Amino acid sequence: MSDRLIDLGNGFWTVRGSLRIGGVFDVGTQCSLVRLANGNFVFLDSYTLTDAIRAEVDALTDGGARVEAIINVHPFHTLHCEWMHRAFPQAKLYGTARHLEHLPDLPWESLRCEDDALAQRYADDFAFSVPRGVVLVSDDESVHFSSVLMLHRASGTLHVDDTFVYLRKGFPLNLLSFTGRLGFHPTLAKALEPRAGAADAFRDWAIGLGVDWADTRRIAAAHNAVLELDAKQLPDLIGAALGRVKPVLDAHREQYG
């Protein structure tokens, strides 16, 4: 797929990028550029911008000078962090605990994306949510389930990596169960905390998110697509997704009580 910068309105731009699995299947990836109420900008996630998209970003941000922060919300999305820092060196660099551990030579802020204090710092522009009942950073590096979800208040756009997945692809990726519909990342079973009550904590978190963020207008999802929503549609989509993972949650309850 060719990289694109898409204006979703009300100060939210999504970059739809490329990520090839095994060098063959392009499942896509994303980052977002968001204009804050103070007139500055932040990136959500990191991505190596093409020259054409970089020129568009520079035109919006006074040559990049108004990019005040890069907020990396997924612990395992680290491929482009170094490029993004080089491109916007003046921007404060935020990451999860794994970003700080995995890329220690970058000038990370001590405040991490999963910290409540960062959510409070940007509360005028975003709502933050960290899934409960699942580990944010799994010891199994193939488990990319959890991330920090961010809802941009002005545009109603939810930026999310992997926790919710929405894929629009042709054959053979259209054979995947979550292609064409909103669902949870397929590593949920391995991401659930190995303790009693984790399945219920996750379910309660997901239901609460749907209720609290019911006015969400669209989801900018990893890896390749934006899902436009009807009014108050998010709770129903999350409910349907929970229904499909009920066997996973039930199996966890049987194992841990």
PLY file of the C-alpha trace (Angstrom):
ply
format ascii 1.0
element vertex 257
property float x
property float y
property float z
element edge 256
property int vertex1
property int vertex2
end_header
0.00 0.00 0.00
1.19 3.53 -0.63
1.68 5.72 2.42
-0.98 8.38 2.93
-1.66 11.30 5.26
-5.42 11.54 5.74
-7.15 14.54 7.29
-9.91 13.21 9.54
-10.97 16.70 10.59
-10.90 18.77 13.75
-7.13 18.64 14.05
-6.54 14.91 13.54
-4.45 13.45 10.71
-3.72 9.74 10.35
-0.69 8.33 8.55
-1.44 4.97 7.00
1.89 3.25 6.46
3.39 -0.07 5.44
4.56 -3.07 7.47
5.35 -6.30 5.68
5.22 -9.60 7.53
7.96 -11.89 6.32
8.66 -9.37 3.60
5.49 -10.47 1.80
2.15 -9.53 3.38
1.63 -5.81 3.96
-0.55 -5.57 7.08
0.05 -1.83 7.35
0.92 0.34 10.31
0.03 3.81 11.53
0.88 6.96 13.38
-1.24 10.05 13.94
-0.58 13.79 13.98
-2.86 15.78 16.27
-3.21 19.53 16.72
-3.64 20.47 20.37
-5.87 23.20 21.71
-2.74 25.29 22.38
-1.84 25.23 18.66
1.06 22.80 18.99
1.07 19.23 17.69
1.81 15.75 18.97
2.47 12.50 17.16
0.82 9.35 18.44
3.26 6.54 17.66
6.32 6.72 15.42
6.69 6.04 11.72
9.30 6.83 9.08
7.52 9.39 6.90
7.97 9.49 3.17
9.39 12.70 1.74
5.96 13.70 0.46
4.22 13.15 3.79
7.07 14.84 5.66
6.55 17.92 3.45
2.84 17.94 4.32
3.63 17.61 8.03
6.21 20.40 7.84
3.65 22.68 6.19
1.24 22.08 9.05
3.79 22.37 11.87
6.08 25.24 10.84
8.75 22.89 9.59
8.25 20.58 12.56
8.95 23.29 15.13
5.43 23.04 16.59
5.63 19.29 17.25
5.90 19.32 21.03
5.79 15.59 21.76
5.90 12.09 20.32
3.76 9.71 22.38
4.54 6.05 21.68
1.57 4.11 22.97
2.44 0.51 22.09
5.32 -1.18 23.94
6.29 -3.35 20.98
6.04 -0.74 18.22
9.64 0.43 18.29
10.92 0.15 14.70
10.53 3.84 13.87
11.23 5.59 17.19
14.81 6.51 16.34
13.85 8.01 12.98
11.03 10.02 14.51
13.32 11.46 17.17
15.91 12.44 14.55
13.22 14.07 12.44
11.72 16.07 15.35
14.56 16.36 17.89
12.92 19.17 19.84
9.81 17.08 20.62
9.56 15.44 24.02
9.77 11.69 23.61
7.32 9.60 25.62
7.17 5.82 25.70
6.14 2.87 27.82
8.49 1.12 30.23
9.56 -1.19 27.41
10.50 1.70 25.14
12.83 3.03 27.82
14.35 -0.41 28.32
14.54 -1.40 24.66
15.93 1.90 23.31
17.91 3.31 26.25
20.02 5.66 24.11
17.03 7.81 23.15
16.22 10.81 25.38
12.99 9.46 26.85
11.01 11.54 29.31
10.85 9.91 32.73
7.04 10.13 32.61
5.73 7.04 30.85
2.68 6.64 28.63
0.97 4.34 31.13
1.39 6.87 33.97
-1.72 8.72 35.13
0.31 11.93 35.25
0.76 11.94 31.47
-2.97 11.47 30.98
-3.54 14.43 33.30
-1.02 16.54 31.40
-2.92 16.07 28.15
-6.41 15.78 29.62
-7.72 18.85 27.78
-7.09 17.15 24.44
-7.20 13.41 25.10
-8.71 10.70 27.22
-6.29 7.85 27.98
-7.08 4.25 28.86
-4.84 1.33 29.81
-6.54 -2.09 29.57
-7.05 -3.93 32.85
-6.68 -7.62 33.45
-3.93 -7.96 30.84
-0.21 -7.33 31.05
1.01 -4.22 29.26
4.42 -5.76 28.50
4.39 -9.52 28.12
7.49 -11.65 28.68
6.44 -13.39 25.46
7.46 -10.89 22.78
4.96 -12.35 20.33
2.12 -11.08 22.54
1.33 -7.58 21.31
-2.12 -7.27 22.84
-1.97 -4.36 25.24
-1.36 -0.68 24.52
-2.38 2.74 25.76
-5.56 3.85 24.01
-6.03 7.57 23.31
-9.29 9.31 22.36
-8.90 12.75 20.80
-11.74 14.78 22.23
-12.12 17.39 19.47
-12.37 14.93 16.57
-13.83 11.95 18.41
-11.06 9.78 16.96
-9.77 6.79 18.92
-6.13 5.93 18.17
-5.42 2.31 19.13
-2.73 -0.24 18.35
-3.42 -3.98 18.45
-5.69 -4.08 21.52
-8.52 -3.50 19.07
-7.78 -4.58 15.53
-9.53 -3.62 12.33
-8.14 -4.83 9.02
-9.36 -4.22 5.48
-7.34 -6.42 3.16
-7.83 -8.77 0.23
-6.82 -12.40 -0.12
-5.22 -14.09 1.77
-5.44 -11.70 4.76
-9.21 -11.51 4.36
-9.26 -15.10 5.68
-8.31 -13.83 9.13
-11.26 -13.83 11.51
-10.95 -10.14 12.39
-10.72 -8.79 8.83
-13.56 -6.37 8.14
-14.81 -6.12 11.72
-13.62 -4.65 15.00
-12.18 -7.26 17.31
-9.61 -7.89 20.00
-6.07 -8.82 19.09
-5.81 -12.62 18.78
-3.18 -12.88 21.56
-5.73 -12.09 24.30
-5.48 -15.57 25.86
-1.73 -15.17 26.40
-2.06 -11.53 27.52
-4.48 -12.12 30.40
-2.79 -11.87 33.79
-2.29 -15.32 35.40
-4.54 -14.64 38.36
-8.12 -15.05 39.49
-10.34 -12.19 38.39
-8.26 -11.09 35.40
-10.88 -12.15 32.84
-13.58 -10.24 34.70
-11.32 -7.20 35.06
-10.71 -7.19 31.32
-14.38 -7.61 30.46
-15.37 -4.82 32.88
-12.71 -2.54 31.40
-13.92 -3.14 27.85
-17.58 -2.56 28.75
-16.68 0.58 30.68
-14.65 1.89 27.75
-17.61 1.45 25.43
-19.86 3.36 27.81
-17.40 6.13 28.65
-16.27 6.62 25.04
-19.65 5.98 23.40
-19.42 9.22 21.42
-16.33 8.00 19.52
-16.80 8.86 15.84
-14.07 6.70 14.34
-11.26 4.32 15.20
-7.79 4.73 13.71
-6.60 1.19 14.16
-3.48 -0.80 13.67
-2.76 -2.00 11.33
-4.21 -0.62 8.15
-7.64 0.96 8.38
-9.90 3.64 9.83
-13.35 2.52 10.96
-16.07 5.18 10.80
-18.75 4.75 13.45
-22.42 5.58 13.64
-23.66 7.48 16.69
-23.26 5.48 19.91
-22.04 2.44 17.94
-18.89 1.72 19.96
-20.62 -0.03 22.91
-22.33 -2.47 20.53
-19.10 -3.20 18.64
-17.24 -3.88 21.88
-20.10 -6.06 23.12
-19.95 -8.11 19.93
-16.17 -8.42 20.22
-16.52 -9.59 23.82
-19.03 -12.19 22.71
-16.52 -13.64 20.27
-13.81 -13.94 22.96
-16.14 -15.38 25.60
-14.55 -18.87 25.26
-11.13 -17.33 25.95
-12.37 -15.53 29.06
-14.29 -18.61 30.27
-11.23 -20.81 29.87
-9.17 -18.36 31.91
-11.80 -18.35 34.68
-11.79 -22.15 34.77
-8.01 -22.20 35.12
-7.59 -19.47 37.72
-10.99 -19.21 39.37
0 1
1 2
2 3
3 4
4 5
5 6
6 7
7 8
8 9
9 10
10 11
11 12
12 13
13 14
14 15
15 16
16 17
17 18
18 19
19 20
20 21
21 22
22 23
23 24
24 25
25 26
26 27
27 28
28 29
29 30
30 31
31 32
32 33
33 34
34 35
35 36
36 37
37 38
38 39
39 40
40 41
41 42
42 43
43 44
44 45
45 46
46 47
47 48
48 49
49 50
50 51
51 52
52 53
53 54
54 55
55 56
56 57
57 58
58 59
59 60
60 61
61 62
62 63
63 64
64 65
65 66
66 67
67 68
68 69
69 70
70 71
71 72
72 73
73 74
74 75
75 76
76 77
77 78
78 79
79 80
80 81
81 82
82 83
83 84
84 85
85 86
86 87
87 88
88 89
89 90
90 91
91 92
92 93
93 94
94 95
95 96
96 97
97 98
98 99
99 100
100 101
101 102
102 103
103 104
104 105
105 106
106 107
107 108
108 109
109 110
110 111
111 112
112 113
113 114
114 115
115 116
116 117
117 118
118 119
119 120
120 121
121 122
122 123
123 124
124 125
125 126
126 127
127 128
128 129
129 130
130 131
131 132
132 133
133 134
134 135
135 136
136 137
137 138
138 139
139 140
140 141
141 142
142 143
143 144
144 145
145 146
146 147
147 148
148 149
149 150
150 151
151 152
152 153
153 154
154 155
155 156
156 157
157 158
158 159
159 160
160 161
161 162
162 163
163 164
164 165
165 166
166 167
167 168
168 169
169 170
170 171
171 172
172 173
173 174
174 175
175 176
176 177
177 178
178 179
179 180
180 181
181 182
182 183
183 184
184 185
185 186
186 187
187 188
188 189
189 190
190 191
191 192
192 193
193 194
194 195
195 196
196 197
197 198
198 199
199 200
200 201
201 202
202 203
203 204
204 205
205 206
206 207
207 208
208 209
209 210
210 211
211 212
212 213
213 214
214 215
215 216
216 217
217 218
218 219
219 220
220 221
221 222
222 223
223 224
224 225
225 226
226 227
227 228
228 229
229 230
230 231
231 232
232 233
233 234
234 235
235 236
236 237
237 238
238 239
239 240
240 241
241 242
242 243
243 244
244 245
245 246
246 247
247 248
248 249
249 250
250 251
251 252
252 253
253 254
254 255
255 256
